[in-house]
C-alpha cells in the first residue's frame, strides 16, 4: 500500500490507540501476554516465529533481530546497507534460514535472504518497476516454493514466485489474475495480506475501493476472487488472513485511521475462501490474526488498541488484552508471538 502505515499523521492515531485506557474484559481461561521486548525504538511489523524458542522480527528502519531462547535475548542481525528500509514481512524456516521483505515504491521494495542466521544477507529481489509496490511475502511448508505480491500494476495485482527457496524470483504471468477495482490495493501492515495453506493454496487480501479476498489453487498462477464482509474504505478493508488448512480461514481488518472501530471487522470461511461470512465486531481495527495450535476453533487478532480472541472459529470475539500489537504469529508447538511499536514483542501465556 502506497500510504505507508504507521507514519506521518497516522502515527499519532495508532499510538493513541495502543495506550488507550484498559477496557478488556477477559474471561476465565483467557491467555495473557508476557513481554519479550527488543531494545529498539523501531516498529516491528515484520514477524515470523518458528517455535516457542526461535523468532525473527523486522523493523521500520532496516533492523532485523533474531532470538533462539524464547525472547530472553535478541541478536541484531540487520542486513548491511538496509538503514531506513521498511521491513514489513519476515519468513523464517529455522534459526539460520530467513527472508525479509522491504516495502515501498520502485527499488525500495526488496527481498533479502540469509542462510547463516543473519551473519550475511544476499539481496535476491529488487523491484525495478516504478508502478509496483510490494506488500507481503509467503512460502509453503518446506520453504522451497514462495510468492510475493505487489499492489496492482496495469490493473492487476502482481505476483512474483520462487521455486528455489528464495534464491531467485520470477514474475508470474498476470493472465490468470482477475482485474483489480480502481483504487484497490493490499495492506503492508503485518505481512499477512498474503498467506498459504497445504501444498498449493494461497490467498490475497485487499482494501481501499474494494474489500476482497483472492484465492489460487496452483501456487499463484490462476486466481478467483470473492467479496469479504469487512467494509471497504480509503484506509480500510481486509488487513490479515489466516488459514488453518485449505478450507478453514479467517480474515480481520477495519480502518487504520479509526483504531478503536472494529465494527464488522472480521469474517470467516469454511469453503476455502469461495464465500465469507460476517464474524461480527472486533474491539478495534485489527492488522494481524493467527490460529492457535492445538485449539481448532481458537484464534488471536491484534491491533494497536488491544487483542481479541475467538473460541468458535471466528463467529464471535472478545477483547482479552489492552496491549497493542501490529503482528501475531502462532507456531505448531503451541506458542504465539506478538510484535509492535518501539520494539514491543511478547509471548502468549495460556
JOSULDA-V530002 format. One record per residue. N is the residue number from 0. SS is DSSP state (helix for helix, strand for strand, loop for the rest). OMEGA is omega in whole degrees, 0 to 359 (none if undefined). Layout:
N:SS:OMEGA
N:SS:OMEGA
//
This chain:
0:loop:186
1:loop:170
2:loop:191
3:loop:180
4:loop:172
5:loop:179
6:loop:176
7:loop:186
8:loop:182
9:helix:183
10:helix:182
11:helix:181
12:helix:181
13:helix:181
14:helix:176
15:helix:178
16:helix:184
17:helix:179
18:loop:181
19:loop:179
20:loop:182
21:loop:178
22:loop:180
23:loop:177
24:loop:182
25:loop:178
26:loop:182
27:loop:179
28:loop:178
29:loop:177
30:loop:174
31:strand:179
32:strand:174
33:strand:187
34:strand:174
35:loop:193
36:loop:171
37:loop:181
38:loop:180
39:loop:173
40:loop:178
41:loop:174
42:loop:187
43:loop:176
44:loop:177
45:strand:182
46:strand:165
47:strand:180
48:strand:178
49:loop:179
50:loop:183
51:loop:179
52:loop:190
53:loop:175
54:strand:177
55:strand:176
56:strand:178
57:strand:188
58:loop:186
59:loop:179
60:loop:174
61:loop:182
62:loop:172
63:strand:179
64:strand:182
65:strand:171
66:strand:175
67:loop:182
68:loop:176
69:loop:178
70:loop:176
71:loop:176
72:loop:180
73:loop:176
74:strand:175
75:strand:182
76:loop:185
77:loop:176
78:loop:176
79:loop:177
80:loop:182
81:loop:182
82:loop:177
83:loop:179
84:loop:180
85:strand:179
86:strand:185
87:strand:180
88:strand:177
89:strand:171
90:strand:182
91:strand:177
92:loop:182
93:loop:182
94:loop:184
95:loop:185
96:loop:179
97:strand:176
98:strand:180
99:strand:179
100:strand:171
101:strand:183
102:strand:176
103:loop:181
104:strand:176
105:helix:189
106:helix:171
107:helix:175
108:loop:185
109:strand:172
110:strand:175
111:strand:183
112:strand:174
113:strand:176
114:loop:182
115:loop:176
116:loop:179
117:loop:176
118:loop:175
119:loop:179
120:loop:172
121:strand:176
122:strand:186
123:strand:178
124:strand:171
125:strand:180
126:loop:179
127:loop:179
128:loop:182
129:loop:179
130:loop:184
131:loop:179
132:strand:186
133:strand:187
134:strand:191
135:strand:184
136:strand:179
137:strand:178
138:strand:172
139:loop:179
140:loop:184
141:loop:173
142:loop:181
143:loop:184
144:loop:179
145:strand:179
146:strand:171
147:strand:183
148:strand:173
149:strand:167
150:strand:185
151:strand:172
152:strand:184
153:loop:172
154:loop:180
155:strand:171
156:strand:182
157:strand:179
158:strand:167
159:strand:184
160:strand:171
161:strand:176
162:loop:182
163:loop:176
164:loop:177
165:loop:178
166:loop:177
167:loop:183
168:loop:179
169:strand:178
170:strand:176
171:loop:178
172:loop:183
173:helix:184
174:helix:182
175:helix:181
176:loop:175
177:loop:180
178:loop:173
179:loop:171
180:loop:178
181:loop:182
182:loop:178
183:strand:182
184:strand:176
185:loop:180
186:loop:177
187:loop:188
188:loop:184
189:loop:181
190:loop:183
191:loop:169
192:loop:177
193:strand:184
194:strand:180
195:strand:171
196:strand:183
197:loop:183
198:loop:186
199:loop:186
200:strand:177
201:strand:180
202:strand:183
203:strand:182
204:strand:182
205:loop:175
206:strand:184
207:strand:181
208:loop:177
209:loop:179
210:loop:190
211:strand:179
212:strand:181
213:strand:182
214:strand:174
215:strand:177
216:loop:185
217:loop:177
218:loop:169
219:loop:182
220:loop:174
221:loop:189
222:loop:164
223:strand:182
224:strand:179
225:strand:175
226:strand:171
227:loop:176
228:loop:179
229:loop:187
230:loop:172
231:loop:179
232:strand:179
233:strand:177
234:strand:185
235:strand:180
236:strand:180
237:strand:182
238:strand:189
239:strand:178
240:strand:171
241:strand:176
242:strand:177
243:loop:179
244:loop:184
245:loop:179
246:loop:189
247:loop:184
248:strand:180
249:strand:181
250:strand:175
251:strand:179
252:strand:185
253:strand:181
254:strand:187
255:loop:172
256:loop:179
257:loop:190
258:loop:180
259:loop:181
260:loop:179
261:loop:183
262:loop:179
263:loop:187
264:loop:181
265:strand:176
266:strand:177
267:strand:180
268:strand:176
269:loop:183
270:loop:176
271:loop:178
272:loop:175
273:loop:176
274:loop:183
275:loop:180
276:strand:179
277:strand:178
278:strand:176
279:strand:187
280:loop:167
281:loop:181
282:loop:179
283:loop:173
284:loop:181
285:loop:184
286:loop:181
287:strand:178
288:strand:179
289:strand:175
290:strand:175
291:loop:178
292:loop:178
293:loop:178
294:loop:194
295:loop:182
296:loop:186
297:loop:178
298:strand:179
299:strand:174
300:strand:183
301:strand:176
302:strand:186
303:loop:182
304:loop:177
305:strand:185
306:strand:179
307:strand:182
308:strand:169
309:strand:176
310:loop:182
311:loop:175
312:loop:177
313:loop:180
314:loop:175
315:loop:182
316:loop:168
317:strand:183
318:strand:181
319:strand:181
320:strand:175
321:loop:179
322:loop:183
323:loop:175
324:loop:174
325:loop:186
326:strand:176
327:strand:179
328:strand:177
329:strand:188
330:loop:185
331:loop:181
332:loop:174
333:loop:177
334:loop:177
335:strand:184
336:strand:172
337:strand:178
338:strand:183
339:loop:189
340:helix:174
341:helix:175
342:helix:183
343:loop:173
344:strand:178
345:strand:174
346:strand:179
347:strand:179
348:strand:182
349:loop:none
//
